[in-house]
Amino acid sequence: MTPENKQDWLCINSIRTLSIDAVQKANSGHPGLPLGAAPMAYALWQNHLRHNPKNPNWVNRDRFILSAGHGSMLLYALLHLTGYPVSLDDLKNFRQWGANTPGHPESFMTPGVEATTGPLGQGTANAVGMAIAERALAHQFNRPDFPLFDHHTYALVGDGDLMEGISAEAASLAGHLKLGKLIYLYDSNDICLDGPTTQSFTEDTAKRYESYNWQVITVEDGNTDLAALNQAITDAKADTERPSLIIVKTTIGFGSPNKAGSSAAHGAPLGDAEIALTKEQLNWPEQEAFQIPASVYDHYNRATAAHAKTEAAWQEMKQRYATTHPECAKNLDLAINGELPANWDADLPIGNSGDKVATRSSSGAVLNALASRIPWLLGGDADLSCSTKTGIKGADLFEGQGGSGRNIQFGVREHAMGAIANGMSYYGLHRPYTATFFCFSDYMRPAIRLAALSHLNPIFIFTHDSIAVGEDGPTHQPVEHLAALRAIPNTVVLRPADAAEVAEAWKTALNHKGGPINLVLSRQNLPTLDRSVYGAAEGVQKGGYILAEAEGASPAVILIATGAEVHQALEARTLLQADGVATRVVSLPSWEYFEKQDAAYRESVLPAAVKARVAVEAGVSFGWQRYVGDHGKVVGVDRFGASAPGGTVLKEYGFTGENIRDIAKGLL
């Protein structure tokens, strides 16, 4: 062993020992992956990964996603050793209250963590999104002699990641798009939480990924063959026409005399005695916990200094770019800062009052107007653009090698679609959107939840939003989905009632930061309201507003509705007013934005003194009690739908002006 090689292994074992010490101190965690995967992680971070710990947000850095997020201490150890603001005390507080070293990586908690992972498979799709973002930005901003965007995206994945269906969806799309700057390092240790993978995972993974059009490279000894690991990464980077899967055969819990190679090393501390034996097995010079030789830090710091020079050269290139291509540079700075171009929301199309247009269609018109003004608005759909109306007209399908095209055809892969959009959001320069039928939001829910948890800003568009879907029947008629999305903390649901509200919903979405927006849109045509008669649609930005005021007196009844059912509430109001019942109609497209308003505004819209309230929404009634109170009623759908023409289904389920009128009068 050469002195240089000896230093390499000292640095690798520093990752291992910090990991097992932190897990032991926390009495909780996963030591097995860091012990087994440390050599591949070191080879990547020390010799290939282009990043700058002094500026974790440098836009042209390589991205590294620990998809196997249970092995978080591997990442935290690397961040600490390479100079990110993750201290030794942070490692000692692993998994403790208030620490920036939580049990699974959280992008918003820890500098250098690119994606919130832990739910297996999510990181694999996030990485695809980041690779898409890099190629799209390269096409948009790179110019001859100015390769501003030219980096790789890496993900460390495990057996569990590749078992999850989302990873298959994402890999299939990545291979189709020929995302040559995407590289997975697969920690293939043949062990799951419950035991060996022979119990459930015996496929030929290499052949599967080859069939996806991936380059597959195998490193037979990922425990000790550092040269092979470096060569594999070099070979992966050399193939620019295919993403790469590097299968690294490792031993889980490597170095632990009594637990290596078994599920016992996966998810529990090794114990003090076993840690002592492991450190002896690894020839580690320190027995005391969290002790790292000074030479280790010196070795990592040399690489960090080189990375800082790489970024400095890039920043100098960007300054020259601003002189040579000033308009492009201006747009790039806007995208980096999360800002929007001037006049991006001017004169958005809303049609004419009286026009009957599905909100999915009016949304498509608004989307196209916005896309013409916001170059970094980019997205696609799950093989449904002709129905969701989300294609950008005049733009090609996204092409994964050069990055041209703005319409991403995700195929029928909703789960991966959501997580890929999250990856683009993590990247930080695009405002991605996705589209599918509302009932298929179930397939996307894990990705929506992680977007909310991680404060990401994708726009999730859902059309065909109710039982009005009609003949396709209950399998395609969303019922519980509005309530399910509203139940996710830090997510916003917007269900506009007409073309004017759609335009305001899009404005709200693009101004929104810190969580995902869900636009819920109708399949059926809806009248465009005359805003000289009804309340201004700008009220959407407050979540709810008085659409039609009671005539002749203070309101005796308040009808509250969202989306398409606003129109039936207006019909009921006409009938009630004819019967002498002063009736207010409130459009409430977003509960979340309404709840953000001050108490005085909410009281002005829904005065507590008016107890006779009817909520009208073609979804489950769950949750509406907060607005109708103990004395109110909900016209909702507390069972599944039925197959029949949409108008018939709505009528049979009570969504008529007459029924709403009768229910309201029954409250007086």
DOVODREN-834539 format. One record per residue (C-alpha): z, x, y. Coordinates in steps of 0.2 Angstrom, whole numbers, padded with zeros to 4 digits, always signed. Layout:
ZXY...
***
This chain:
+0000+0000+0000-0005+0008+0017+0007+0007+0032-0005-0005+0040-0005-0016+0025+0014-0015+0023+0015-0021+0041+0004-0036+0037+0016-0041+0023+0031-0038+0033+0023-0051+0046+0018-0063+0032+0036-0062+0025+0043-0065+0042+0034-0082+0042+0042-0086+0025+0060-0081+0029+0060-0090+0045+0054-0105+0036+0067-0105+0022+0081-0100+0034+0077-0115+0046+0076-0127+0031+0092-0121+0024+0101-0122+0041+0095-0140+0044+0099-0144+0025+0082-0153+0026+0064-0149+0025+0050-0142+0015+0051-0123+0010+0037-0123-0003+0022-0124+0008+0027-0110+0020+0031-0099+0006+0014-0102-0003+0003-0103+0012+0010-0089+0024-0004-0077+0019-0018-0088+0023-0010-0094+0039-0007-0076+0044-0025-0070+0040-0031-0084+0051-0019-0082+0066-0019-0064+0066-0038-0060+0063-0048-0075+0067-0040-0089+0078-0044-0087+0096-0030-0094+0106-0018-0088+0120+0000-0092+0118+0002-0089+0137-0009-0104+0140-0009-0116+0126-0021-0128+0135-0035-0116+0137-0050-0128+0133-0061-0115+0123-0047-0110+0111-0049-0112+0093-0040-0127+0086-0028-0126+0072-0021-0142+0064-0008-0142+0050-0013-0158+0041+0000-0155+0028+0013-0158+0041+0028-0158+0030+0026-0139+0030+0030-0139+0049+0041-0123+0048+0025-0113+0044+0018-0118+0061+0034-0116+0071+0037-0099+0064+0019-0094+0069+0021-0101+0086+0038-0092+0088+0031-0075+0082+0015-0076+0092+0023-0079+0108+0023-0098+0112+0038-0105+0120+0047-0109+0104+0062-0098+0103+0073-0092+0089+0086-0105+0094+0072-0118+0093+0070-0113+0075+0088-0114+0072+0088-0132+0078+0074-0137+0066+0075-0156+0063+0090-0158+0075+0092-0171+0089+0082-0166+0105+0074-0150+0097+0056-0146+0100+0055-0142+0082+0055-0160+0074+0053-0163+0055+0034-0165+0056+0023-0158+0070+0022-0168+0086+0009-0164+0098+0018-0170+0114+0034-0161+0109+0029-0143+0105+0017-0131+0114+0004-0125+0102+0005-0141+0091-0013-0148+0092-0010-0164+0083+0004-0175+0076+0003-0174+0058+0014-0179+0043+0006-0195+0036-0006-0186+0024-0025-0185+0028-0023-0189+0046-0025-0171+0051-0041-0169+0041-0049-0183+0052-0042-0177+0068-0050-0160+0065-0067-0169+0063-0064-0177+0080-0060-0160+0088-0076-0153+0080-0086-0167+0087-0079-0165+0104-0083-0146+0104-0101-0149+0100-0103-0164+0112-0095-0153+0126-0106-0138+0122-0122-0149+0124-0116-0157+0140-0109-0141+0149-0116-0125+0141-0130-0117+0149-0140-0101+0146-0127-0086+0147-0113-0099+0149-0106-0103+0132-0091-0112+0139-0088-0122+0123-0090-0111+0108-0075-0111+0096-0070-0117+0078-0058-0130+0072-0047-0126+0058-0036-0137+0047-0023-0132+0034-0024-0146+0021-0015-0149+0005-0017-0158-0012-0009-0174-0004-0021-0173+0011-0036-0173-0001-0030-0187-0012-0029-0199+0003-0045-0209+0006-0046-0205+0024-0050-0187+0020-0064-0192+0010-0071-0203+0024-0069-0189+0036-0076-0176+0025-0091-0186+0021-0095-0189+0039-0092-0171+0044-0105-0165+0031-0117-0178+0036-0116-0172+0054-0117-0153+0049-0101-0149+0059-0103-0130+0055-0088-0125+0066-0076-0135+0056-0066-0126+0042-0052-0132+0031-0040-0120+0022-0035-0129+0006-0018-0124+0000-0022-0128-0018-0005-0125-0027-0007-0139-0040+0010-0147-0036+0015-0163-0028+0031-0170-0024+0034-0179-0041+0027-0165-0051+0010-0156-0056-0006-0163-0049-0012-0165-0067-0002-0181-0067-0014-0189-0054-0027-0177-0046-0039-0169-0059-0056-0171-0050-0067-0156-0047-0063-0155-0028-0076-0141-0025-0090-0151-0032-0084-0166-0022-0085-0157-0006-0102-0149-0011-0108-0166-0013-0103-0170+0005-0114-0155+0011-0099-0143+0013-0099-0125+0010-0086-0121-0003-0077-0104-0005-0063-0101-0017-0050-0087-0015-0042-0086-0033-0027-0076-0027-0020-0083-0011-0003-0076-0014-0007-0057-0012-0026-0055-0009-0026-0053+0010-0044-0045+0010-0051-0060+0001-0043-0072+0013-0050-0063+0028-0068-0062+0020-0067-0081+0015-0064-0085+0033-0077-0074+0039-0090-0081+0027-0085-0099+0033-0088-0095+0051-0105-0088+0046-0112-0104+0040-0116-0114+0055-0125-0128+0046-0111-0134+0035-0092-0137+0037-0082-0126+0025-0069-0129+0013-0059-0113+0008-0050-0117-0008-0035-0105-0008-0026-0105-0025-0007-0102-0021+0010-0104-0029+0021-0116-0020+0038-0108-0016+0030-0091-0019+0044-0078-0020+0058-0090-0026+0063-0084-0043+0069-0100-0050+0058-0113-0040+0041-0106-0037+0027-0115-0045+0037-0131-0047+0040-0147-0037+0058-0142-0035+0051-0130-0021+0042-0144-0012+0055-0154-0001+0072-0148-0002+0082-0132+0004+0082-0118-0008+0100-0115-0007+0109-0099-0001+0109-0091-0018+0091-0094-0021+0086-0088-0003+0095-0072-0006+0085-0069-0022+0069-0074-0014+0072-0061+0000+0075-0048-0013+0059-0053-0022+0049-0052-0006+0057-0035-0002+0064-0042+0014+0074-0029+0024+0087-0042+0031+0098-0054+0022+0106-0062+0037+0097-0078+0042+0084-0077+0056+0083-0058+0057+0066-0052+0061+0062-0033+0063+0056-0028+0080+0040-0021+0073+0035-0038+0068+0036-0045+0086+0026-0029+0092+0012-0032+0079+0010-0050+0084+0011-0046+0102-0004-0034+0101-0015-0049+0095-0008-0060+0108-0013-0047+0122-0030-0047+0115-0031-0066+0115-0026-0066+0134-0040-0054+0138-0052-0066+0128-0047-0080+0139-0047-0070+0155-0065-0066+0151-0069-0084+0148-0060-0089+0165-0071-0076+0174-0087-0084+0166-0081-0101+0171-0080-0095+0189-0097-0088+0189-0103-0105+0181-0096-0114+0196-0107-0104+0207-0122-0106+0197-0120-0124+0191-0109-0132+0204-0112-0150+0199-0109-0147+0181-0093-0137+0186-0087-0151+0196-0089-0164+0182-0081-0151+0170-0065-0150+0181-0064-0169+0182-0065-0170+0163-0052-0156+0161-0040-0165+0173-0042-0182+0166-0050-0189+0182-0065-0201+0184-0080-0199+0195-0081-0207+0212-0087-0225+0212-0086-0226+0193-0080-0244+0194-0091-0251+0208-0100-0267+0205-0098-0269+0186-0108-0283+0179-0100-0299+0177-0114-0311+0177-0114-0328+0186-0101-0342+0185-0106-0354+0172-0115-0342+0161-0110-0343+0143-0107-0326+0136-0097-0319+0122-0084-0306+0129-0091-0294+0116-0108-0295+0125-0101-0294+0143-0091-0279+0137-0106-0271+0131-0114-0273+0148-0099-0266+0156-0098-0251+0144-0116-0246+0147-0113-0247+0166-0098-0236+0164-0107-0224+0152-0120-0221+0165-0107-0215+0177-0094-0206+0166-0103-0193+0155-0088-0190+0145-0086-0208+0139-0092-0206+0121-0090-0217+0105-0097-0227+0091-0094-0240+0078-0091-0244+0060-0110-0248+0056-0108-0263+0068-0115-0259+0085-0128-0273+0084-0113-0285+0082-0100-0276+0093-0112-0272+0107-0105-0255+0109-0121-0244+0108-0125-0234+0124-0143-0239+0128-0155-0225+0130-0144-0213+0121-0147-0205+0104-0136-0205+0089-0124-0190+0090-0131-0175+0082-0117-0163+0075-0125-0146+0077-0131-0146+0094-0120-0160+0101-0133-0171+0108-0132-0190+0108-0118-0201+0113-0118-0215+0100-0107-0209+0085-0112-0219+0069-0096-0218+0060-0102-0228+0045-0091-0240+0036-0076-0228+0038-0063-0237+0049-0048-0227+0045-0057-0210+0048-0065-0218+0063-0048-0221+0071-0041-0204+0067-0057-0195+0073-0056-0204+0089-0038-0197+0090-0044-0180+0087-0056-0182+0102-0042-0188+0112-0031-0173+0107-0045-0162+0113-0042-0169+0129-0059-0170+0139-0067-0185+0132-0062-0204+0133-0067-0209+0116-0070-0227+0110-0072-0235+0093-0078-0253+0088-0076-0264+0073-0072-0282+0069-0054-0286+0073-0049-0290+0055-0053-0272+0050-0040-0266+0063-0029-0266+0047-0039-0251+0040-0036-0242+0057-0018-0246+0059-0011-0229+0054-0022-0221+0066-0018-0233+0080+0001-0230+0077-0001-0211+0078-0011-0213+0094+0003-0223+0101+0016-0211+0095+0007-0196+0102+0002-0204+0119-0016-0203+0116-0029-0213+0125-0043-0219+0114-0050-0236+0117-0051-0247+0102-0063-0261+0103-0061-0276+0092-0074-0290+0091-0075-0306+0081-0057-0310+0087-0051-0326+0079-0054-0340+0067-0069-0344+0078-0079-0332+0067-0082-0347+0057-0092-0347+0041-0087-0329+0036-0071-0337+0032-0053-0331+0031-0057-0314+0024-0065-0310+0041-0055-0321+0052-0040-0312+0060-0024-0321+0061-0009-0310+0061-0018-0295+0070-0014-0298+0088+0005-0299+0083+0003-0284+0072-0004-0273+0086+0008-0279+0099+0022-0274+0088+0017-0256+0089+0027-0247+0103+0017-0239+0117+0001-0248+0113-0008-0260+0124-0018-0276+0119-0030-0283+0131-0039-0300+0127-0050-0305+0141-0056-0323+0144-0073-0321+0152-0085-0308+0159-0074-0305+0175-0059-0302+0165-0069-0290+0153-0073-0280+0168-0055-0279+0174-0050-0275+0156-0061-0260+0156-0055-0254+0173-0037-0256+0166-0042-0246+0150-0050-0232+0159-0035-0230+0171-0022-0231+0158-0014-0215+0152-0001-0212+0138-0006-0223+0124-0021-0232+0116-0029-0248+0123-0035-0261+0111-0049-0272+0118-0050-0289+0108-0066-0298+0111-0074-0314+0106-0089-0317+0095-0093-0335+0102-0100-0338+0119-0087-0342+0133-0091-0349+0151-0090-0337+0165-0077-0344+0177-0080-0348+0195-0068-0336+0204-0070-0346+0220-0061-0360+0211-0049-0350+0199-0038-0335+0202-0045-0318+0205-0049-0308+0189-0040-0293+0196-0024-0301+0189-0029-0294+0173-0022-0277+0179-0005-0285+0180-0006-0292+0162-0005-0310+0167-0009-0321+0182-0010-0339+0189-0028-0344+0184-0027-0362+0189-0013-0369+0200-0005-0386+0198-0012-0399+0210-0002-0410+0221+0015-0404+0216+0025-0389+0209+0020-0387+0190+0028-0398+0178+0020-0390+0164+0013-0372+0161-0001-0368+0149-0001-0350+0144-0017-0343+0135-0026-0327+0131-0045-0324+0128-0056-0338+0122-0042-0351+0121-0040-0350+0140-0054-0361+0141-0046-0374+0130-0031-0373+0141-0041-0377+0156-0048-0392+0148-0031-0398+0144-0026-0395+0162-0040-0406+0168-0034-0420+0156-0015-0418+0161-0019-0418+0180-0029-0434+0177-0013-0441+0169-0003-0436+0184+0005-0421+0176+0005-0406+0188-0001-0392+0177-0003-0373+0179-0013-0362+0168-0008-0344+0166-0020-0331+0159-0010-0318+0150-0022-0305+0143-0009-0291+0140+0009-0294+0136+0012-0276+0139+0005-0275+0156+0014-0291+0161+0031-0284+0155+0028-0269+0167+0028-0280+0182+0044-0282+0192+0055-0297+0189+0049-0306+0205+0031-0306+0200+0034-0312+0183+0045-0326+0190+0031-0331+0202+0019-0333+0187+0031-0340+0175+0046-0348+0184+0061-0350+0174+0064-0368+0181+0048-0374+0172+0054-0377+0154+0039-0386+0148+0027-0373+0142+0013-0372+0129+0006-0355+0123-0012-0357+0116-0018-0342+0106-0029-0342+0090-0017-0331+0080+0001-0332+0073+0014-0339+0084+0026-0325+0081+0032-0317+0097+0027-0331+0109+0044-0338+0110+0048-0325+0123+0036-0334+0135+0038-0352+0129+0057-0352+0127+0067-0364+0116+0059-0379+0125+0041-0374+0123+0028-0375+0110+0015-0364+0103-0003-0369+0098-0006-0355+0085-0013-0351+0068+0002-0349+0056-0009-0349+0040-0026-0341+0036-0042-0348+0042-0056-0357+0033-0075-0356+0031-0084-0368+0042-0093-0367+0058-0082-0359+0071-0081-0375+0082-0076-0385+0067-0062-0373+0062-0055-0372+0080-0055-0391+0081-0047-0393+0064-0033-0381+0069-0029-0390+0085-0038-0380+0098-0044-0394+0108-0040-0400+0126-0034-0416+0119-0022-0409+0107-0015-0396+0119-0013-0411+0132-0003-0421+0119+0008-0407+0114+0012-0403+0133+0016-0421+0137+0027-0422+0122+0038-0409+0131+0041-0419+0146
***
